[in-house]
Amino acid sequence: MNRLLAKTGKLSVAVVLVVGSAGVEAQIAKKVAAKSPWGPVDEIGTLNMMTDVSRFDVLKQVAGGKVYDLGVDLFVGMPTCCGAFGDPTFQLWMTHTPTRGTADEPLSYSGDAVSMYTHTGTHLDTLNHFGLRGKIWNQVSAGDALGVRGWTKSGADKYPPIVARGVLIDVAKFKNVAHLPTSYAITVADLKEALRKQGTTLRPGDVVLTRTGLMTLWPDVAKYRLGDQAGLSLEAAQWLVEGQQAMLLGADNFGVESFPSRDPDNFVPVHSYLLAERGVSLLEALWLEDLSKDRVYEFLLMASPLKLRGGTASPIRPIAIPIKGR
């Protein structure tokens, strides 16, 4: 450290910023899995905020029939977050094919199969995806709930369909850029100013989606990549879930948070804080470009994970339908 500080002033400032940021993160994150306020059997965290009343309330606010598709295509060669970690890429192949170039076949049979990492494309991260000190959300230990075929707690199969008020915070548009700069960490001030310019107010139980603009780079695998993506800072995530009581967070990048991490001991501090400490699930790799183009900031959001037993994630195809502002 002394040798680093003895070098250029520019490098010294960088070192101070990293140390200072880690200190702030340590204050926000307790770095231990939390007990759920919804009781010892809870496996879905803040999704408990969603009720029949809240669902019906947002359904009554639908303003028209236009539907926005927030999912991306799944295809061979698509950008994937985690190939560098050894996780598989998306593959699709035919298991049955009809005869080519002839009409003699009375019945043509086509079938296919898929192999993929569950965190591929637009997907939902479940609460067993990341833990702290050997425990996931609600202080469930791997020793008690991790079998040879996955978790028995907080998997995708335990998640209900999501029907809630969604809010887009278009940070890229507020900053008048196509997409945020490399590794940019969105601040609380960024979120507040974007909301002010949009004329949008957050409410408890919202699904809050942040637009970085990075989907303007999709599907270029050389540009849309995990290692240096812009996204939420830990402070911004805390403001959304603790200060504004957001139920679910999502973004148009691979991990919702910015990369690389500023915490030398944790490469995903926002993930671990949200999933293990706050019980907040994540929606990742969302297509938000159409909502942004039409300036649709409040909407009914509907999404449902596949019932993958024990799954740490599930592919989803969310839809958004504009609602009347209040």
LUMLORO-292238 format. One line per field, with one value per residue (C-alpha): residue in one letter; z, x, y. Coordinates in Angstrom, 3 decimals. Layout:
BEGIN
code: [A; ...]
pz: [Z; ...]
px: [X; ...]
py: [Y; ...]
//
This chain:
BEGIN
code: [M; N; R; L; L; A; K; T; G; K; L; S; V; A; V; V; L; V; V; G; S; A; G; V; E; A; Q; I; A; K; K; V; A; A; K; S; P; W; G; P; V; D; E; I; G; T; L; N; M; M; T; D; V; S; R; F; D; V; L; K; Q; V; A; G; G; K; V; Y; D; L; G; V; D; L; F; V; G; M; P; T; C; C; G; A; F; G; D; P; T; F; Q; L; W; M; T; H; T; P; T; R; G; T; A; D; E; P; L; S; Y; S; G; D; A; V; S; M; Y; T; H; T; G; T; H; L; D; T; L; N; H; F; G; L; R; G; K; I; W; N; Q; V; S; A; G; D; A; L; G; V; R; G; W; T; K; S; G; A; D; K; Y; P; P; I; V; A; R; G; V; L; I; D; V; A; K; F; K; N; V; A; H; L; P; T; S; Y; A; I; T; V; A; D; L; K; E; A; L; R; K; Q; G; T; T; L; R; P; G; D; V; V; L; T; R; T; G; L; M; T; L; W; P; D; V; A; K; Y; R; L; G; D; Q; A; G; L; S; L; E; A; A; Q; W; L; V; E; G; Q; Q; A; M; L; L; G; A; D; N; F; G; V; E; S; F; P; S; R; D; P; D; N; F; V; P; V; H; S; Y; L; L; A; E; R; G; V; S; L; L; E; A; L; W; L; E; D; L; S; K; D; R; V; Y; E; F; L; L; M; A; S; P; L; K; L; R; G; G; T; A; S; P; I; R; P; I; A; I; P; I; K; G; R]
pz: [0.000; 0.855; -2.479; -4.284; -2.417; -3.210; -6.939; -8.962; -7.444; -9.851; -8.541; -4.969; -5.511; -7.037; -4.017; -1.611; -3.548; -3.454; 0.272; 0.944; -1.144; 0.610; 3.935; 2.824; 1.512; 4.804; 6.639; 4.341; 4.132; 7.322; 5.224; 6.988; 5.826; 7.513; 9.162; 7.310; 8.879; 7.263; 9.473; 9.558; 6.566; 4.190; 0.872; -1.342; 0.699; -0.350; -2.841; 0.263; -0.219; -3.209; -2.290; -4.001; -3.128; -4.599; -7.775; -8.284; -7.602; -10.399; -12.789; -12.378; -13.524; -16.977; -19.507; -22.771; -24.629; -25.829; -24.510; -24.192; -24.354; -21.951; -22.852; -25.239; -27.788; -26.757; -29.520; -30.099; -29.878; -27.721; -25.025; -21.735; -18.376; -17.005; -19.566; -17.909; -14.735; -16.623; -16.949; -20.170; -23.155; -24.726; -27.106; -29.112; -31.429; -33.378; -31.961; -34.825; -38.316; -41.307; -44.609; -46.769; -50.395; -50.707; -50.328; -49.920; -46.114; -44.868; -41.516; -40.801; -37.234; -35.758; -32.211; -30.399; -27.110; -25.123; -22.891; -20.985; -17.818; -15.926; -15.738; -19.531; -21.277; -19.448; -16.134; -12.459; -9.765; -6.769; -3.135; -3.094; -5.816; -3.420; 0.302; 2.958; 5.298; 4.222; 4.536; 2.148; 2.918; 6.194; 7.567; 5.707; 5.612; 2.698; 5.087; 5.767; 2.424; -0.405; -2.015; -4.911; -7.306; -5.927; -3.126; -1.388; -0.228; -2.086; -5.556; -8.634; -7.996; -4.817; -6.591; -7.388; -10.657; -10.391; -10.971; -9.696; -10.453; -12.404; -12.661; -15.181; -14.036; -17.290; -16.090; -19.586; -20.970; -18.018; -18.734; -22.479; -23.484; -25.525; -22.627; -19.383; -19.399; -18.693; -15.052; -14.101; -10.657; -10.573; -7.540; -5.395; -6.879; -10.387; -9.452; -7.763; -10.660; -13.271; -11.316; -10.997; -14.726; -15.529; -13.049; -11.493; -7.832; -6.283; -3.971; -1.563; -3.359; -6.749; -9.205; -10.071; -13.405; -14.115; -17.667; -18.316; -22.095; -22.462; -24.521; -27.341; -27.541; -27.634; -29.029; -29.672; -27.411; -27.560; -26.156; -24.046; -21.408; -17.655; -16.585; -17.083; -17.210; -15.669; -13.010; -9.531; -6.748; -3.364; -2.020; -4.801; -4.156; -0.453; -1.189; -3.400; -1.072; 2.351; 1.626; -1.042; -0.103; -3.620; -3.827; -6.763; -8.699; -12.330; -15.073; -18.698; -17.846; -16.839; -13.087; -12.090; -10.270; -11.762; -12.457; -11.418; -7.694; -5.491; -2.608; -2.746; -0.726; -2.720; -6.500; -6.289; -3.230; -4.490; -5.217; -1.799; -0.031; -1.859; -1.958; 1.374; 3.565; 2.218; 0.539; -2.715; -5.953; -9.229; -12.851; -15.267; -18.972; -19.535; -22.866; -21.845; -25.120; -26.232; -22.881; -23.034; -26.611; -25.729; -22.343; -20.509; -16.901; -14.995; -15.983; -14.943; -14.887; -15.249; -15.184; -14.013; -13.500; -14.612; -11.756; -11.799; -8.524; -6.519; -9.423; -8.587; -11.538; -14.181; -17.693; -17.887; -20.517; -18.675; -20.184; -19.345; -19.973; -19.367; -16.431; -15.521; -13.341; -10.017]
px: [0.000; 2.795; 4.486; 1.200; 0.635; 4.167; 3.397; 1.439; -1.247; -3.737; -3.022; -3.165; -6.642; -7.745; -6.502; -8.273; -11.515; -11.391; -10.691; -13.371; -15.949; -15.236; -15.802; -19.187; -20.162; -19.176; -21.497; -24.422; -23.881; -23.651; -22.292; -24.343; -27.548; -30.618; -33.646; -36.864; -39.450; -42.045; -41.091; -38.851; -40.440; -40.204; -38.464; -39.437; -38.459; -39.933; -42.274; -44.425; -45.332; -47.428; -51.030; -54.347; -55.227; -52.027; -52.388; -55.998; -55.141; -52.566; -54.749; -57.488; -55.078; -54.364; -54.706; -54.852; -54.023; -50.468; -48.051; -44.293; -42.133; -39.202; -37.486; -34.583; -34.284; -32.440; -30.123; -26.839; -23.986; -25.884; -24.114; -23.883; -22.762; -20.704; -18.756; -15.541; -16.677; -17.130; -20.912; -22.427; -23.508; -26.942; -27.398; -30.424; -30.441; -32.943; -33.837; -36.195; -36.162; -38.459; -37.153; -35.789; -36.715; -39.554; -43.310; -43.474; -43.353; -46.976; -46.164; -43.267; -41.966; -39.798; -38.491; -35.625; -33.766; -32.118; -29.047; -28.437; -27.244; -30.363; -28.922; -29.126; -30.940; -33.778; -34.143; -34.986; -32.350; -33.768; -32.751; -30.544; -28.277; -25.833; -25.304; -22.943; -20.799; -22.419; -26.030; -28.634; -31.686; -33.468; -30.225; -30.667; -27.380; -26.013; -25.516; -29.242; -30.804; -28.379; -28.749; -26.958; -29.580; -29.769; -31.320; -34.503; -35.123; -35.853; -35.657; -37.506; -40.268; -41.237; -41.837; -45.342; -46.246; -45.339; -48.133; -47.183; -46.702; -43.505; -41.496; -38.764; -35.976; -34.334; -30.918; -29.381; -32.079; -31.760; -28.015; -28.703; -26.428; -27.031; -25.659; -23.839; -20.020; -17.994; -18.309; -20.389; -21.972; -25.416; -25.829; -28.814; -28.661; -28.893; -32.045; -33.677; -32.944; -34.187; -37.408; -37.849; -37.390; -39.791; -42.360; -42.476; -42.944; -41.947; -44.312; -43.814; -44.072; -42.902; -40.816; -38.120; -36.305; -33.201; -32.151; -28.426; -28.896; -26.559; -29.141; -28.199; -25.060; -26.990; -26.228; -22.576; -20.697; -17.586; -19.440; -22.277; -20.201; -20.326; -16.878; -17.225; -20.953; -22.567; -25.207; -26.457; -24.097; -24.668; -25.834; -28.433; -29.672; -30.020; -31.986; -34.407; -35.077; -34.734; -35.677; -38.350; -39.394; -39.053; -40.175; -38.020; -35.144; -34.214; -32.063; -31.026; -27.519; -26.218; -26.155; -28.198; -25.088; -21.961; -18.822; -16.108; -16.826; -15.046; -15.063; -11.907; -13.633; -16.875; -17.211; -21.023; -21.711; -25.109; -26.219; -25.257; -26.741; -30.065; -30.450; -28.976; -29.497; -32.680; -34.537; -34.874; -34.801; -33.405; -34.528; -31.609; -30.937; -34.276; -35.187; -36.182; -35.589; -39.227; -40.450; -37.746; -38.592; -42.260; -41.497; -43.563; -42.438; -45.331; -46.853; -48.358; -45.503; -46.258; -43.672; -43.504; -40.463; -40.467; -40.964; -37.387; -37.019; -34.238; -33.258; -31.032; -32.628; -35.272; -35.686; -38.695; -40.503; -41.825; -44.475; -45.376; -48.730; -49.000; -51.126; -52.721; -50.566; -51.965]
py: [0.000; 2.456; 1.748; 2.434; 5.678; 6.773; 6.699; 9.244; 11.390; 9.850; 6.361; 7.575; 8.967; 5.666; 3.744; 6.085; 5.742; 1.966; 1.872; 4.472; 2.623; -0.664; 1.094; 2.402; -1.030; -2.621; -0.229; -1.012; -4.769; -6.808; -9.681; -12.353; -14.019; -12.526; -14.061; -13.408; -11.100; -13.398; -16.291; -19.387; -21.118; -18.152; -18.927; -15.968; -12.913; -9.593; -11.240; -11.750; -8.075; -9.142; -10.003; -10.584; -6.983; -5.524; -7.599; -6.568; -2.936; -2.746; -4.769; -2.151; 0.557; -0.893; 1.916; 0.003; -3.161; -2.486; -5.101; -4.627; -7.752; -7.403; -10.674; -11.304; -14.106; -17.271; -18.482; -20.266; -17.760; -15.252; -13.221; -15.106; -13.847; -16.610; -18.596; -17.421; -19.193; -22.461; -22.236; -23.622; -21.585; -21.834; -24.764; -25.898; -28.881; -30.943; -34.334; -35.175; -33.717; -34.224; -35.479; -32.655; -32.128; -34.627; -34.639; -38.418; -38.296; -38.575; -36.967; -34.616; -34.795; -32.022; -31.883; -30.236; -30.063; -27.283; -27.149; -23.934; -22.264; -21.166; -17.621; -17.239; -14.421; -12.678; -14.474; -14.251; -14.868; -16.734; -16.340; -19.433; -18.018; -16.343; -16.726; -15.468; -17.531; -20.780; -19.627; -18.272; -16.111; -16.883; -18.359; -21.643; -23.554; -25.537; -28.452; -28.617; -27.748; -28.520; -31.935; -33.597; -32.217; -28.691; -26.682; -27.762; -24.175; -20.919; -22.450; -21.237; -23.790; -21.931; -18.618; -17.367; -15.651; -11.987; -9.470; -6.023; -2.358; -1.873; 1.330; 2.076; 4.396; 5.447; 6.594; 6.488; 8.792; 11.170; 11.432; 11.790; 8.899; 5.763; 3.744; 4.433; 4.340; 1.242; 0.100; 3.147; 2.729; 4.345; 6.594; 7.494; 10.986; 9.490; 7.580; 10.563; 12.911; 10.432; 9.911; 13.680; 14.245; 11.414; 12.668; 9.203; 8.305; 4.998; 3.112; 0.207; -3.121; -1.830; -3.816; -1.280; -1.677; 0.386; 1.161; 1.527; 1.498; -1.488; -3.376; -1.000; -3.183; -6.483; -9.052; -8.130; -10.549; -8.375; -5.347; -6.746; -8.532; -8.980; -7.836; -4.088; -3.388; -0.336; -0.942; -0.127; 0.803; -0.791; 2.565; 2.852; -0.683; 0.094; 3.263; 1.342; -1.600; 0.002; 3.585; 3.012; -0.562; -1.932; -5.559; -6.637; -5.075; -5.562; -4.068; -4.393; -5.608; -9.026; -8.533; -5.425; -4.144; -2.578; -4.589; -5.079; -4.991; -2.481; -4.963; -7.134; -9.874; -10.076; -9.917; -9.437; -7.244; -6.051; -9.605; -10.902; -7.883; -8.145; -11.921; -13.031; -9.956; -8.360; -11.236; -9.288; -11.276; -9.941; -9.689; -9.574; -8.947; -7.207; -5.616; -2.072; -0.256; -0.164; 1.156; 3.835; 4.831; 5.298; 6.890; 4.309; 4.563; 2.946; -0.362; -3.638; -6.131; -9.827; -12.604; -16.178; -18.401; -21.998; -24.434; -25.672; -27.553; -25.974; -23.722; -20.749; -18.968; -19.409; -18.037; -15.720; -13.667; -10.605; -8.380; -4.783; -3.107; 0.656; 1.793; 5.095; 7.309; 8.423]
//
